[in-house]
Amino acid sequence: MLIRRLLVLSGLSLSLVHAASKPNIIFILTDDLGYGDYGVFFQNLRKEEGVKSEPWHITPELDAMAAEGIQLRHYYCSAPVCAPSRGSLLQGVHQGHANIRDNMFDQELEDNHTLATVLKGAGYTTAAIGKWGLQGGGKEEKAKHGKRAKKKGDPKLWPSYPTKRGFDFFHGYVRHRDGHMHYPLEDKKEVWENEREISADLAKCFTTDLFTARAKKWITDQKEADPEKPFFLYLAYDTPHAILQLPPSPFPTGGLKWLGKKGEMINSAVGKKDSYIHPDYAKAKWDHDQDASTPETAWPNVYQRYATNVRRIDDCVGDLLNLLKELKIDEDTLVVFTTDNGPSRESYLPEGYRPDFFNSFGPFDGIKRDVYEGGVRAGALVRWPGSKVKGAVSDLPCQAHDWMATFAELAGVAAPARSDGASLVPTLTGAEGQKEPQVYVEYFNGGKIPNYPEFEQKRKSAVRKQMQMIRFGQHVGVRYNIQTHTDLFEIYNIINDPKQTKNLAKELPDLQKKMHDSVLQRRRSEPRAKRPYDDEFVSPLGDFTDQKGVKWQSFENSTPWLAKLEDLESVESGTANQLSQIKPTKGNATLVSGYFNAPKDGIYLFLVPAGELALLRIHEATVIDAAFKAGKEEIKGMIKLKAGKHPFRFYRMKSAKPLRLTMLVPWLQPGEIPEAMLTH
């Protein structure tokens, strides 16, 4: 299969990509699996060392997937907890731009681009199966159902139900907390299939098996109905998170099957609920007291459960990959496997669970809700036989929001202008030209880092509160319990020091300044997730020689959305002293770039006229996003800037009106940005 990256480089329209060149895409997301739970990343090392006081579990199917594809060992989730992590993934933006941040469970995913809307716009059939938790509508539910609102669902009351965010089909848990239990009927949790609630049919259906069997059924149906049409499947498991329930029976010989009958919906719904422990772990023993002279003891039940849950996911992944081979679409299907955040210490069982039994955080410090590596280094496996990349390992720092740009390129379209990611296609295909992705996390949690023996003494029981993480190349900057923007980043060389033991902050003052400046230059505040640095003024670039006026380029934007135009080949270009002087004769979209020279520190307000499809970035911060739907009223965007030169990019679809971006500041009359403030 040819990789069509050359279309962008040659200036050909992305719309010329033939349907046959668009791979099917399956994105598998687990819930609270740790980096250290992948066999190929960490557990196999424990097995090889064979230290009986350090137990291990295995993931043979994931190991096989890694051998047949590529390991992204420096891949990060968007946030160290589920809702913001999944929201950023689906939106294609990092946490500095997402509307779901901190602990906003069951909040509305904003009405904007998602992976599904983009791929659907590129000709894909789309489905979400599994856990959602981003539906919104809590007030409406409570008004209609009162105290029963948490148990009585209604897709009509959920403004961001999956089928309202680009998915053609949905099957799964809608509410975040429903995903804490894994037997829908017996645990009285709702499972929705499009507009129908079906939990009454799901006796003994363990959700890992249920979601896998339904995914297999959906894939099979798609290829039978329209074998030439590509599909996108977002398969979001709710395990191994929370209660650590067990399957009712062994994994079926020959794989999972969707039977579709009430009371026997899938072929593994037999036996006793919450009863099956994998035989590899049922009699497993360990050196509990680190004394070889005393007898080994059986693993505590809670760890047998955890290992069985991970192994069940592993079996399901192998089952899905076998289906692709059976349907003869293996070569044409890209599969991503990853997790939403670091490992949890929750079990919802009388017996407590700690992720340091298996060291599910891997060689790092931190767990779920931490921004040290153990909380956000998710790792990912990508398998695509058609790419001919096999058994590869990548150390490229990348993050969940990069999938938007990646999948868009694979689908033969440009990503939306608002997306923060860089396409990973060069890395996944072994090609040159990989752009450096942004890695950035911000998060709040009122707890403390666990006091595990494996963690550095200096951070055991440390207060979390406001946290921030940023990465440049080999270096990661981390801040905990941030009080003001002047608080220093701890800086670590993550290649030489993955456990983050040696703080290099004093040795790298220039990098410290870069991190302080960059975290302001790439984010916008969110009123529901206030930060100590929200009111800071954004620093300009250093002094350099520039020229009067701005650059402009026009493009043929062939997508239904305003695209990231710099990824396309321009059809016309020039310079102008003011934006209103730009009058392209070719193309249907314009990108204006240059520097906004702020004469003094101040609050700058920019306005885009009503009816325009446009987007404004200053540095990498999205100041105005009117690119998804044209506003009925003018769109405003405010940013606090220090005096100096600030790079900007203004994207706009062709309009009958002159190209215009209005600026409001207290010391000038409202109007077009003065010529003296624009350079390139």
ZAMARGU-4260 file (C-alpha; in steps of 0.2 Angstrom, whole numbers, plus 5000, padded with zeros to 4 digits):
<rodrens>
0) 5000/5000/5000 | 5007/5017/4995 | 5008/5030/5009 | 5001/5046/5001 | 5011/5059/5011
5) 5019/5064/4994 | 5003/5072/4989 | 5006/5086/5002 | 5024/5088/4996 | 5020/5089/4978
10) 5005/5101/4980 | 4992/5089/4973 | 4975/5090/4981 | 4973/5078/4996 | 4956/5074/4989
15) 4964/5064/4975 | 4968/5050/4987 | 4959/5035/4981 | 4948/5026/4994 | 4958/5010/4993
20) 4973/5020/5000 | 4964/5025/5016 | 4967/5012/5029 | 4954/5006/5041 | 4958/5013/5059
25) 4955/5004/5075 | 4959/5014/5091 | 4959/5003/5107 | 4960/5013/5123 | 4961/5004/5140
30) 4956/5012/5157 | 4970/5014/5170 | 4982/5001/5162 | 4999/5006/5167 | 5015/5008/5155
35) 5022/4995/5166 | 5008/4983/5163 | 5013/4980/5144 | 5024/4964/5143 | 5035/4972/5130
40) 5038/4988/5139 | 5041/4981/5157 | 5033/4965/5163 | 5044/4954/5153 | 5060/4962/5161
45) 5053/4957/5178 | 5050/4939/5171 | 5068/4938/5165 | 5075/4944/5181 | 5064/4931/5190
50) 5065/4940/5207 | 5051/4931/5217 | 5047/4946/5228 | 5044/4956/5212 | 5029/4946/5203
55) 5025/4948/5185 | 5011/4945/5173 | 5012/4943/5154 | 5003/4950/5138 | 5008/4938/5124
60) 4996/4946/5111 | 5002/4963/5114 | 5020/4957/5113 | 5015/4949/5096 | 5007/4965/5091
65) 5023/4975/5095 | 5034/4963/5085 | 5023/4965/5070 | 5022/4984/5071 | 5030/4999/5081
70) 5032/5003/5099 | 5029/5022/5104 | 5038/5021/5120 | 5038/5040/5123 | 5020/5042/5120
75) 5010/5052/5133 | 4991/5053/5137 | 4984/5070/5137 | 4980/5070/5156 | 4983/5059/5171
80) 4964/5055/5173 | 4951/5048/5162 | 4939/5062/5156 | 4951/5075/5151 | 4963/5062/5144
85) 4949/5055/5133 | 4942/5072/5129 | 4958/5079/5122 | 4961/5063/5112 | 4944/5065/5103
90) 4946/5083/5100 | 4964/5083/5094 | 4970/5097/5106 | 4980/5097/5122 | 4974/5101/5139
95) 4979/5119/5136 | 4965/5121/5123 | 4952/5107/5128 | 4936/5111/5136 | 4936/5095/5147
100) 4950/5098/5161 | 4954/5092/5178 | 4940/5081/5185 | 4926/5086/5173 | 4917/5069/5172
105) 4901/5067/5162 | 4903/5085/5155 | 4899/5090/5138 | 4912/5088/5125 | 4911/5104/5115
110) 4903/5105/5098 | 4918/5105/5088 | 4929/5094/5077 | 4932/5076/5084 | 4942/5061/5077
115) 4925/5055/5071 | 4919/5071/5062 | 4935/5072/5053 | 4936/5054/5047 | 4918/5054/5043
120) 4921/5069/5032 | 4935/5060/5024 | 4923/5046/5019 | 4924/5034/5034 | 4910/5024/5043
125) 4913/5028/5062 | 4909/5019/5078 | 4912/5021/5096 | 4911/5005/5107 | 4914/5005/5126
130) 4915/5019/5139 | 4911/5037/5134 | 4909/5048/5150 | 4908/5065/5140 | 4890/5067/5137
135) 4885/5082/5146 | 4866/5086/5150 | 4867/5084/5169 | 4856/5098/5173 | 4843/5093/5160
140) 4843/5075/5167 | 4841/5081/5185 | 4826/5092/5179 | 4817/5078/5171 | 4821/5063/5182
145) 4826/5071/5199 | 4834/5058/5210 | 4833/5045/5197 | 4844/5055/5185 | 4859/5045/5188
150) 4850/5029/5183 | 4838/5035/5170 | 4847/5039/5154 | 4841/5048/5138 | 4851/5052/5123
155) 4840/5066/5119 | 4846/5075/5135 | 4864/5071/5132 | 4870/5085/5120 | 4887/5077/5116
160) 4881/5059/5115 | 4893/5050/5103 | 4881/5050/5088 | 4881/5069/5090 | 4899/5070/5089
165) 4903/5061/5073 | 4900/5043/5077 | 4888/5033/5066 | 4886/5020/5079 | 4888/5019/5097
170) 4887/5004/5109 | 4892/5006/5127 | 4892/5014/5144 | 4888/5033/5143 | 4890/5039/5161
175) 4908/5039/5168 | 4903/5030/5184 | 4894/5016/5175 | 4911/5010/5169 | 4917/5007/5187
180) 4907/4990/5186 | 4908/4977/5173 | 4892/4967/5173 | 4879/4979/5166 | 4863/4969/5170
185) 4869/4962/5187 | 4876/4979/5192 | 4861/4989/5186 | 4871/4999/5174 | 4864/5006/5157
190) 4871/5000/5141 | 4865/5010/5126 | 4866/5005/5108 | 4862/5021/5098 | 4844/5026/5104
195) 4840/5010/5114 | 4845/5004/5131 | 4849/4986/5131 | 4856/4981/5148 | 4841/4969/5151
200) 4848/4958/5137 | 4865/4957/5144 | 4865/4943/5157 | 4883/4938/5163 | 4891/4949/5150
205) 4908/4955/5156 | 4911/4972/5148 | 4928/4968/5141 | 4921/4953/5131 | 4905/4962/5127
210) 4913/4977/5119 | 4925/4966/5110 | 4912/4954/5103 | 4901/4969/5098 | 4916/4977/5089
215) 4919/4961/5080 | 4901/4961/5074 | 4901/4979/5069 | 4918/4977/5059 | 4911/4961/5050
220) 4895/4970/5046 | 4904/4985/5039 | 4915/4974/5027 | 4900/4964/5021 | 4889/4979/5018
225) 4902/4990/5009 | 4919/4982/5008 | 4927/4996/4999 | 4922/5009/5012 | 4935/5012/5026
230) 4930/5012/5044 | 4935/5020/5060 | 4932/5011/5077 | 4935/5019/5094 | 4935/5004/5106
235) 4936/5011/5123 | 4937/4998/5137 | 4932/5001/5155 | 4945/4989/5162 | 4956/4985/5171
240) 4949/5001/5181 | 4940/5001/5197 | 4931/4986/5204 | 4942/4972/5196 | 4928/4960/5193
245) 4933/4944/5185 | 4925/4936/5169 | 4913/4922/5171 | 4922/4909/5161 | 4938/4906/5151
250) 4941/4915/5135 | 4932/4905/5122 | 4941/4893/5110 | 4940/4901/5093 | 4937/4918/5100
255) 4922/4929/5105 | 4906/4928/5096 | 4891/4940/5096 | 4875/4928/5097 | 4863/4942/5098
260) 4850/4933/5109 | 4843/4940/5125 | 4851/4931/5140 | 4865/4924/5129 | 4871/4939/5120
265) 4889/4933/5118 | 4897/4916/5119 | 4907/4919/5135 | 4892/4924/5145 | 4891/4907/5154
270) 4897/4901/5171 | 4896/4912/5186 | 4898/4930/5187 | 4915/4937/5194 | 4923/4920/5195
275) 4936/4915/5182 | 4954/4918/5187 | 4967/4914/5173 | 4976/4898/5177 | 4993/4907/5175
280) 4988/4917/5191 | 4976/4906/5200 | 4991/4896/5209 | 5004/4910/5207 | 5016/4912/5222
285) 5028/4925/5227 | 5041/4929/5241 | 5030/4940/5251 | 5043/4943/5265 | 5059/4944/5254
290) 5066/4929/5264 | 5070/4914/5253 | 5071/4903/5268 | 5052/4905/5271 | 5038/4897/5260
295) 5031/4907/5246 | 5013/4912/5248 | 4999/4914/5235 | 4996/4930/5227 | 4983/4940/5236
300) 4966/4938/5227 | 4966/4956/5221 | 4982/4954/5211 | 4975/4938/5203 | 4961/4948/5198
305) 4971/4963/5191 | 4982/4951/5181 | 4967/4942/5174 | 4959/4958/5169 | 4975/4963/5159
310) 4976/4946/5152 | 4958/4947/5146 | 4961/4963/5137 | 4976/4955/5129 | 4966/4940/5123
315) 4953/4952/5116 | 4966/4962/5106 | 4973/4945/5099 | 4955/4940/5094 | 4952/4957/5085
320) 4968/4955/5075 | 4963/4937/5070 | 4947/4944/5064 | 4956/4956/5053 | 4966/4942/5045
325) 4950/4931/5043 | 4941/4946/5034 | 4957/4948/5023 | 4958/4967/5028 | 4974/4965/5039
330) 4985/4974/5027 | 4973/4988/5026 | 4970/4991/5044 | 4980/5001/5056 | 4977/4997/5075
335) 4983/5008/5089 | 4983/5001/5107 | 4986/5012/5122 | 4979/5018/5139 | 4971/5034/5145
340) 4982/5037/5160 | 4994/5029/5173 | 4989/5015/5184 | 4976/5017/5198 | 4976/5011/5216
345) 4958/5009/5217 | 4950/4992/5218 | 4932/4995/5225 | 4934/4979/5235 | 4937/4975/5253
350) 4955/4970/5249 | 4965/4985/5245 | 4975/4986/5228 | 4992/4994/5226 | 5000/4996/5208
355) 5017/4993/5216 | 5014/4974/5217 | 5017/4973/5198 | 5025/4990/5197 | 5012/4995/5185
360) 5020/5012/5183 | 5035/5004/5175 | 5052/5011/5178 | 5045/5028/5183 | 5038/5037/5198
365) 5019/5042/5199 | 5003/5034/5196 | 4985/5040/5190 | 4983/5059/5194 | 5002/5062/5194
370) 5011/5072/5180 | 5027/5063/5184 | 5031/5050/5170 | 5021/5036/5179 | 5005/5045/5178
375) 5006/5052/5160 | 5019/5041/5150 | 5006/5029/5143 | 5016/5021/5129 | 5007/5015/5113
380) 5008/5000/5101 | 5004/5003/5082 | 5002/4988/5070 | 4999/4991/5051 | 5005/4977/5040
385) 5002/4988/5025 | 5015/5001/5031 | 5029/4987/5030 | 5036/4993/5047 | 5039/4978/5058
390) 5047/4976/5075 | 5052/4995/5077 | 5054/5005/5092 | 5052/5024/5092 | 5058/5036/5105
395) 5049/5051/5098 | 5040/5061/5111 | 5022/5062/5106 | 5005/5064/5114 | 4986/5059/5111
400) 4982/5075/5102 | 4994/5069/5088 | 4981/5056/5082 | 4970/5069/5074 | 4983/5075/5062
405) 4989/5057/5060 | 4973/5050/5055 | 4968/5065/5044 | 4984/5062/5034 | 4981/5043/5032
410) 4963/5048/5026 | 4970/5059/5013 | 4964/5076/5021 | 4971/5090/5030 | 4968/5091/5049
415) 4957/5105/5056 | 4966/5122/5059 | 4962/5120/5078 | 4971/5104/5080 | 4987/5105/5091
420) 4995/5089/5085 | 5009/5084/5072 | 5006/5069/5061 | 5015/5053/5066 | 5014/5046/5048
425) 5033/5048/5045 | 5037/5038/5061 | 5024/5025/5058 | 5029/5022/5040 | 5048/5024/5042
430) 5048/5039/5031 | 5058/5056/5034 | 5050/5073/5038 | 5043/5069/5055 | 5038/5086/5064
435) 5042/5088/5082 | 5025/5086/5092 | 5021/5096/5107 | 5020/5087/5124 | 5010/5097/5137
440) 4999/5093/5152 | 4991/5103/5166 | 4980/5096/5179 | 4973/5098/5197 | 4971/5085/5211
445) 4969/5088/5229 | 4978/5072/5235 | 4996/5067/5237 | 5009/5056/5228 | 5008/5038/5236
450) 5021/5033/5248 | 5028/5018/5239 | 5045/5011/5242 | 5049/5012/5224 | 5047/5030/5223
455) 5060/5044/5226 | 5060/5048/5245 | 5059/5067/5241 | 5042/5065/5232 | 5034/5052/5243
460) 5018/5059/5250 | 5021/5076/5241 | 5006/5087/5238 | 4999/5088/5221 | 4986/5102/5219
465) 4991/5112/5203 | 5002/5103/5192 | 5010/5105/5175 | 5022/5096/5163 | 5030/5100/5147
470) 5043/5091/5137 | 5057/5098/5125 | 5067/5084/5117 | 5076/5074/5130 | 5070/5086/5144
475) 5054/5086/5154 | 5049/5100/5166 | 5037/5096/5180 | 5029/5108/5193 | 5018/5102/5208
480) 5008/5113/5220 | 5010/5128/5209 | 5007/5144/5219 | 5013/5157/5206 | 5020/5157/5188
485) 5037/5161/5195 | 5038/5143/5203 | 5052/5134/5195 | 5051/5118/5185 | 5060/5103/5190
490) 5070/5098/5174 | 5075/5080/5170 | 5084/5072/5156 | 5071/5059/5153 | 5082/5048/5142
495) 5097/5046/5155 | 5086/5048/5170 | 5068/5040/5167 | 5065/5039/5186 | 5067/5058/5187
500) 5080/5058/5201 | 5092/5072/5196 | 5084/5089/5195 | 5094/5099/5182 | 5085/5116/5185
505) 5100/5125/5191 | 5111/5119/5177 | 5099/5124/5163 | 5093/5142/5166 | 5089/5145/5148
510) 5078/5130/5147 | 5069/5135/5163 | 5065/5152/5154 | 5059/5143/5139 | 5048/5132/5149
515) 5040/5146/5158 | 5037/5156/5142 | 5031/5141/5132 | 5017/5135/5144 | 5009/5153/5142
520) 5012/5154/5124 | 5003/5137/5120 | 4987/5138/5131 | 4971/5147/5135 | 4962/5148/5152
525) 4947/5138/5155 | 4935/5147/5168 | 4930/5130/5176 | 4948/5125/5178 | 4957/5140/5185
530) 4976/5140/5186 | 4988/5151/5196 | 4996/5157/5179 | 4980/5161/5170 | 4982/5180/5172
535) 5000/5180/5167 | 5006/5191/5152 | 5013/5181/5138 | 5031/5184/5134 | 5037/5190/5116
540) 5050/5182/5106 | 5068/5190/5107 | 5074/5204/5097 | 5077/5201/5078 | 5077/5210/5062
545) 5060/5210/5053 | 5051/5218/5039 | 5036/5229/5037 | 5019/5220/5033 | 5013/5202/5034
550) 5015/5187/5023 | 4999/5179/5015 | 4996/5163/5006 | 4980/5156/4998 | 4975/5138/4996
555) 4962/5126/4989 | 4955/5120/5005 | 4946/5104/4999 | 4939/5098/5016 | 4922/5103/5023
560) 4932/5112/5037 | 4945/5126/5038 | 4961/5115/5037 | 4978/5117/5045 | 4983/5127/5029
565) 5002/5126/5032 | 5001/5107/5028 | 4995/5111/5010 | 5003/5118/4995 | 4999/5137/4992
570) 4992/5142/4975 | 4996/5161/4978 | 5006/5171/4990 | 5012/5189/4993 | 5014/5202/5007
575) 5003/5216/5013 | 5004/5231/5025 | 4987/5227/5032 | 4975/5212/5032 | 4962/5222/5022
580) 4974/5224/5008 | 4975/5205/5005 | 4964/5201/4990 | 4969/5183/4983 | 4963/5179/4966
585) 4965/5160/4968 | 4960/5148/4981 | 4946/5148/4994 | 4956/5149/5010 | 4969/5161/5016
590) 4983/5160/5029 | 4991/5176/5035 | 5006/5175/5046 | 5019/5187/5054 | 5022/5196/5070
595) 5010/5206/5080 | 5021/5220/5088 | 5013/5224/5105 | 5018/5242/5109 | 5015/5239/5128
600) 5010/5226/5141 | 4991/5225/5140 | 4975/5215/5137 | 4972/5214/5118 | 4955/5210/5111
605) 4953/5203/5094 | 4937/5201/5084 | 4931/5191/5069 | 4915/5197/5060 | 4899/5187/5061
610) 4897/5173/5048 | 4916/5170/5045 | 4925/5154/5046 | 4942/5159/5054 | 4954/5155/5067
615) 4968/5165/5076 | 4983/5158/5084 | 4996/5170/5093 | 5011/5159/5097 | 5003/5142/5098
620) 4988/5148/5108 | 4971/5148/5100 | 4964/5165/5103 | 4949/5164/5092 | 4941/5148/5086
625) 4927/5152/5073 | 4932/5138/5062 | 4919/5124/5065 | 4904/5134/5063 | 4902/5152/5057
630) 4896/5163/5072 | 4879/5172/5071 | 4888/5186/5080 | 4906/5192/5080 | 4918/5181/5089
635) 4930/5188/5102 | 4946/5182/5109 | 4957/5191/5122 | 4975/5188/5127 | 4987/5197/5138
640) 5003/5201/5130 | 5020/5208/5136 | 5027/5222/5124 | 5036/5214/5110 | 5035/5203/5095
645) 5022/5189/5095 | 5020/5177/5080 | 5003/5175/5074 | 4993/5164/5061 | 4976/5169/5055
650) 4966/5156/5045 | 4951/5161/5035 | 4939/5153/5022 | 4935/5164/5007 | 4921/5176/5010
655) 4912/5190/5001 | 4918/5202/5014 | 4936/5209/5015 | 4948/5200/5025 | 4948/5208/5042
660) 4953/5206/5060 | 4948/5220/5072 | 4958/5224/5088 | 4952/5233/5103 | 4964/5241/5116
665) 4961/5255/5128 | 4973/5267/5120 | 4968/5266/5102 | 4952/5268/5093 | 4943/5251/5088
670) 4948/5245/5071 | 4960/5236/5060 | 4977/5232/5067 | 4988/5247/5063 | 5002/5244/5050
675) 5015/5249/5063 | 5011/5233/5073 | 5012/5221/5059 | 5029/5214/5053 | 5036/5198/5046
</rodrens>
